[in-house]
Amino acid sequence: MKTKFNLSWLASKQPRKQRKFRFNAPLHIKRKFVSVHLSTELRKKHGCRSISVRVGDKVKLVRGQFKGIMADVEKVDLKKTRIHVKGAEHKKSEGRTSPYPIHPSNAIIITLKLDDAKRKKSIERKGVKKQMKSKGGNQ
C-alpha cells in the first residue's frame, strides 16, 4: 500500500495499514464508516442490522460518559468519523457549551428519518438482500 489511497487494496493484518486506509479514504467511502446499529425493533421491521446515520435520526448512546442519552443527531462529521448528538455537550471554562464528538459505534438508532425516498429504497434493498441470503443458505 504505497499510494495514499487505493481502492484495489484489499486487506492487511497490520493495524498501521488499516488506520492509513481509514484515515486517507475519500469522503464517499468514509460515509460507510459512520454506520450505526439499528435498535431491535427497527432491525426486525426493516430486515437490516445497520445503516449510515443522518442528521435528524434519533439515537441512544450506549457507551461512554453520555450513556443513556436519547436525542437527535445534530451533525455528522465524515472527516473525523464522529457524530454530534443534542444532549452530549461538554462545558467550557468560559461557561459556553460545545458539542461532544461521539464515535458511531457507541450509538444505536431508535427512530429513522425517512423523508428521503433514496434512503427508503436503500433500506428496502438492504432488507431484500438479507432475506435472499438467508433463503439461499437454507437450500
C-alpha positions in Angstrom: 0.0 0.0 0.0 2.4 2.6 -1.3 -0.1 5.1 -2.6 -2.1 7.5 -0.4 -5.4 5.7 -1.0 -6.1 2.8 -3.3 -9.5 1.1 -3.6 -8.0 -2.1 -5.0 -6.1 -2.6 -1.8 -7.9 -5.5 0.0 -6.6 -6.0 3.5 -3.7 -6.3 5.8 -3.2 -7.7 9.3 -1.0 -4.7 10.2 -3.0 -2.1 12.2 -0.9 0.8 10.8 -2.1 0.0 7.2 -5.7 -0.4 8.4 -5.5 3.0 10.1 -3.9 4.5 7.0 -6.7 3.2 4.8 -9.4 4.6 7.0 -7.6 7.9 7.5 -6.8 8.6 3.9 -10.2 7.3 2.5 -12.2 9.8 0.5 -15.5 11.1 1.9 -17.7 8.9 -0.3 -16.1 5.9 1.3 -15.9 7.4 4.8 -19.7 7.6 4.6 -19.8 3.9 5.2 -17.7 4.3 8.3 -20.4 6.3 10.1 -23.0 3.5 10.0 -24.8 2.8 13.3 -26.6 -0.3 14.5 -30.4 -0.2 14.5 -32.5 -1.0 17.6 -34.0 -4.5 17.8 -37.5 -3.2 16.7 -36.1 -1.5 13.6 -33.9 -4.5 12.8 -37.0 -6.7 12.7 -39.0 -4.2 10.8 -36.5 -3.3 8.1 -34.5 -6.5 8.0 -31.1 -4.9 8.2 -28.6 -4.6 11.1 -27.0 -1.1 10.5 -27.4 2.0 8.3 -25.5 5.2 7.8 -26.6 7.8 10.3 -28.1 11.1 9.1 -29.0 14.4 10.7 -32.4 14.1 12.2 -32.1 10.4 13.3 -32.9 9.8 16.9 -30.1 7.8 18.6 -29.4 6.3 22.0 -25.9 6.4 23.4 -24.9 3.1 24.8 -21.2 3.7 25.8 -19.2 6.5 27.3 -19.9 9.3 29.7 -23.1 10.2 28.0 -24.5 6.7 28.2 -28.3 6.6 28.2 -29.0 9.9 26.4 -31.6 9.6 23.7 -31.6 12.6 21.3 -31.4 13.7 17.7 -28.2 13.8 15.6 -27.2 17.4 15.0 -24.1 16.9 12.8 -22.3 14.1 11.1 -18.6 14.7 10.7 -17.3 12.4 7.9 -13.8 13.7 8.1 -13.3 12.8 11.7 -15.8 9.8 11.6 -17.8 11.3 14.5 -21.4 12.3 15.2 -22.7 15.2 17.4 -25.8 14.5 19.5 -28.0 17.2 21.0 -27.7 16.3 24.7 -24.0 15.3 24.6 -22.1 18.5 25.3 -19.2 19.5 27.4 -18.9 22.7 29.3 -16.0 25.0 28.6 -14.2 27.0 31.2 -15.7 30.3 30.0 -19.3 28.9 30.5 -20.2 28.0 26.9 -21.1 24.5 25.9 -19.8 22.8 22.8 -21.0 19.5 21.2 -19.0 16.4 22.2 -17.9 14.2 19.2 -19.1 10.6 19.6 -17.9 7.6 17.6 -20.9 6.0 15.7 -20.2 2.6 17.2 -21.3 4.0 20.6 -24.8 4.7 19.5 -27.9 2.9 18.4 -30.6 4.3 16.1 -34.0 4.4 17.7 -36.0 6.2 15.0 -35.1 6.8 11.4 -35.7 9.9 9.5 -37.4 8.6 6.3 -38.2 11.8 4.5 -35.8 10.9 1.7 -37.1 8.5 -1.0 -33.5 7.3 -1.7 -33.0 6.4 1.9 -36.2 4.4 1.9 -35.1 2.5 -1.2 -31.7 1.7 0.3 -33.2 0.3 3.5 -35.6 -1.8 1.4 -32.8 -3.0 -0.8 -30.7 -4.0 2.3 -33.6 -5.9 3.8 -34.2 -7.8 0.5 -30.6 -8.7 0.2 -30.5 -10.2 3.7 -33.7 -12.2 3.0 -32.2 -13.6 -0.2 -29.1 -14.6 1.6 -31.0 -16.4 4.3 -33.1 -18.2 1.7 -30.1 -19.3 -0.3 -28.3 -20.7 2.8 -31.2 -23.0 3.7 -31.2 -24.9 0.5 
